[in-house]
Amino acid sequence: MLSRTAASLYWAGRYLERADFTSRLIDATIRLAALPSSYGGDVGAWGGALAAAGAAEDYAATFPELEEASACQYLSLDPNNSSSMRCCIERARNNARAVRTAITAEAWEAINAAWLDLQRYGVRLDSRTTLNRLLDAVKAAALSFDGAIHRTMLRHDSYWFLRLGATIERADNTARLLDVKYHLLLPGDERVGGSLDYFQWTTILRTVSALTAYRHVYRDSVKPWLVADLLILNRQMPRSLAACAQNAVRYLDQLAQESGRRGAAHRQAVRMARRLETSNIDSIFKSGLHEEIQDFLRENNKLGLLVGEQFLF
């Protein structure tokens, strides 16, 4: 496979995963912001959402104040925000169009339909109802594309590059969300385990569609260390860091079978997966959740760079 074809597939997977995450982040933050201010509501919740999306600095340079309407606009339809849902779906579609022969007709139709549908919304939100419809449309588009590639694509290099891009992006999103929660959302005078802490951890579970999974696994009230355990170490949870690292190894294994060789990216993914396999939540909290997540983010970014060097350039 040509490196430019691999790059287009890889980034199509990443951008669509980012759009899906942003839609879920906005939806969950709306829930949190609707709470009374004493429970973490009001506009402060949007600061955490922007930070989790990696857009806080750019937002501050564009808008003088933190407001719900402008934050929603910036994260959803703003063409000047490269991580907005609109820009992510547009870039995913452009990458998919560049490799039309490498994906099935069903996969192309799913992502092309998502872009055409998104254009109906323009670049400005006119109401909360419009925003809700937009969020539902983006979530449905991601599920449709994921289902199309799962059900119709051959399990060969095109499929594995799409999945590899999505899983590296997913790991980054989950890690950022956890880190933002622990250091930006919880005020310094609020105790861990308090009512505000409870609502914010519940919001995180909703963001990654894991609230039902949490209840099934732990059958307990929402507790920070159990949420962290689910989203960091539980390999049955598709968005956990451990599951993402394990999947990255799997996809790189498949690509190695196609090419007949392994490289630095594969070794990096194996190191990440083994580190999480030998960790436990007590040791993670003891050494510092923030420090552990920052280490993971650095390692995940390194994995992305190594994938680029090995396959995409």
SVG drawing of the C-alpha trace seen along z (x, -y; Angstrom):
<svg xmlns="http://www.w3.org/2000/svg" viewBox="-35 -40 47 52">
<polyline fill="none" stroke="black" stroke-width="0.4" points="0.0,0.0 1.2,-3.5 2.1,-5.6 -0.3,-8.4 -3.2,-5.8 -2.3,-4.5 -2.1,-8.1 -5.6,-9.0 -7.1,-5.9 -5.4,-6.4 -6.5,-10.0 -10.0,-9.3 -10.3,-7.0 -8.8,-9.5 -10.9,-12.4 -14.2,-10.6 -13.4,-9.3 -12.6,-12.8 -15.9,-14.1 -17.8,-11.4 -16.0,-12.1 -16.7,-15.9 -20.4,-15.2 -20.5,-13.1 -18.4,-15.7 -20.8,-18.5 -23.8,-16.4 -22.4,-15.4 -21.3,-19.0 -24.8,-20.3 -26.1,-17.9 -23.4,-19.1 -23.9,-22.8 -27.6,-22.5 -27.0,-21.6 -27.2,-24.3 -23.9,-26.2 -23.3,-24.6 -23.1,-21.2 -20.6,-22.3 -23.1,-23.7 -23.1,-27.0 -20.5,-28.0 -17.5,-26.6 -18.2,-23.2 -17.4,-24.4 -13.9,-25.3 -13.3,-21.6 -15.0,-20.6 -12.7,-22.9 -9.7,-21.6 -10.7,-18.0 -11.0,-18.8 -7.6,-20.4 -9.2,-23.7 -9.0,-25.9 -6.1,-28.1 -7.5,-28.7 -11.0,-29.4 -9.5,-32.0 -7.7,-33.7 -11.0,-33.9 -13.6,-34.7 -13.2,-37.2 -15.4,-35.3 -16.4,-31.8 -20.0,-31.3 -22.1,-28.2 -23.4,-29.5 -19.9,-30.4 -18.3,-27.2 -21.0,-25.0 -20.5,-27.0 -16.7,-26.6 -16.8,-22.9 -19.5,-22.0 -19.6,-24.1 -16.8,-26.7 -14.8,-26.3 -11.8,-28.0 -11.5,-25.3 -9.7,-22.4 -11.1,-20.1 -14.8,-21.1 -17.2,-18.4 -17.7,-20.1 -14.0,-20.3 -13.3,-16.7 -16.1,-15.2 -15.0,-17.3 -11.4,-16.2 -12.5,-12.6 -14.6,-12.8 -11.8,-14.4 -9.4,-11.6 -11.9,-8.9 -12.6,-10.5 -8.8,-10.4 -8.9,-6.6 -12.3,-5.7 -11.0,-2.5 -9.6,-1.4 -12.9,-1.4 -16.3,0.1 -19.2,-1.8 -21.1,-1.4 -18.3,-3.0 -18.0,-5.9 -21.8,-6.5 -21.8,-6.6 -19.2,-9.3 -20.3,-11.2 -23.9,-11.3 -22.6,-12.6 -20.9,-15.5 -23.9,-16.3 -26.1,-16.2 -23.8,-18.4 -23.8,-21.1 -27.5,-21.7 -26.5,-23.2 -24.2,-25.8 -21.6,-27.3 -23.9,-28.9 -26.1,-27.3 -29.6,-28.9 -31.1,-27.0 -30.6,-24.3 -32.9,-22.1 -30.6,-22.5 -27.6,-21.6 -29.3,-18.4 -30.2,-17.3 -26.6,-18.0 -25.2,-15.9 -27.5,-13.0 -26.6,-13.2 -22.8,-13.1 -23.2,-10.2 -25.3,-8.3 -22.8,-9.0 -19.9,-7.6 -21.9,-4.5 -23.0,-4.1 -19.4,-4.4 -18.1,-2.0 -20.8,0.5 -20.2,0.2 -16.4,0.9 -17.0,3.7 -19.6,5.4 -18.3,4.8 -14.6,4.3 -12.0,7.1 -9.7,7.6 -6.6,6.4 -4.4,3.3 -7.1,0.7 -9.3,1.9 -6.4,2.1 -5.2,-1.5 -8.7,-2.8 -9.0,-1.0 -5.5,-1.9 -6.2,-5.6 -9.5,-5.4 -8.0,-3.5 -5.0,-5.9 -7.4,-8.8 -9.8,-7.1 -7.0,-6.5 -6.0,-10.2 -9.6,-11.3 -10.2,-9.1 -6.9,-10.1 -7.5,-13.8 -10.9,-13.5 -9.7,-11.8 -6.9,-14.3 -9.1,-17.3 -11.7,-15.9 -9.1,-15.4 -7.3,-18.7 -9.6,-21.3 -13.2,-20.4 -12.9,-19.7 -12.5,-23.0 -9.7,-23.1 -12.2,-23.4 -14.3,-20.4 -13.6,-17.1 -13.0,-14.0 -16.2,-11.9 -18.4,-14.8 -21.6,-15.6 -19.8,-17.7 -17.3,-15.0 -20.1,-12.4 -21.8,-14.4 -18.6,-15.1 -17.5,-11.4 -21.0,-10.5 -20.6,-13.0 -17.3,-11.4 -19.0,-8.0 -21.8,-9.5 -19.2,-11.1 -17.7,-7.8 -21.1,-5.9 -19.9,-3.9 -22.4,-4.5 -24.3,-1.3 -21.1,0.6 -19.9,-0.8 -23.1,0.4 -22.8,3.8 -19.2,4.3 -19.1,2.8 -22.8,2.7 -21.9,-0.2 -22.4,-3.9 -20.1,-6.1 -16.7,-6.3 -13.6,-7.9 -11.2,-5.0 -13.7,-2.6 -14.4,-5.0 -10.6,-5.3 -10.2,-1.5 -12.9,-1.0 -11.5,-3.7 -7.8,-2.9 -7.4,0.8 -10.6,2.7 -9.9,4.3 -13.5,5.2 -14.3,1.5 -13.7,0.5 -12.7,-3.1 -10.3,-2.2 -6.6,-2.9 -5.8,0.8 -8.3,1.8 -6.9,-0.8 -3.3,0.2 -4.3,3.9 -6.1,3.1 -3.2,1.0 -1.0,4.1 -3.6,6.2 -3.9,3.9 -0.1,3.5 0.2,7.3 -2.2,7.6 -0.2,5.0 3.0,6.8 1.5,10.0 0.7,8.0 4.2,6.5 6.2,9.3 8.0,7.1 7.5,5.3 8.9,1.9 9.3,-0.7 5.5,-1.4 4.8,2.2 7.4,2.3 6.0,-1.0 2.4,0.4 3.6,3.6 5.3,1.6 2.2,-0.5 0.0,2.6 2.3,4.5 2.7,1.5 -1.1,1.3 -1.4,5.1 1.0,5.0 -0.6,1.9 -3.4,1.7 -5.6,-1.2 -4.1,-1.5 -0.6,-2.0 -1.8,-4.5 -3.5,-6.6 -0.5,-6.3 1.9,-7.5 -0.6,-10.2 -3.4,-9.9 -2.3,-13.1 1.3,-11.9 0.2,-8.5 -2.1,-10.0 0.5,-12.4 2.9,-9.6 0.3,-7.7 -0.4,-10.7 3.2,-11.1 3.6,-7.4 0.4,-7.5 1.7,-10.6 5.0,-8.8 3.1,-5.8 1.3,-8.1 4.6,-9.6 6.2,-6.2 3.2,-5.0 3.7,-8.0 7.4,-7.3 6.9,-3.6 3.9,-3.7 2.7,-7.1 5.7,-9.2"/>
</svg>
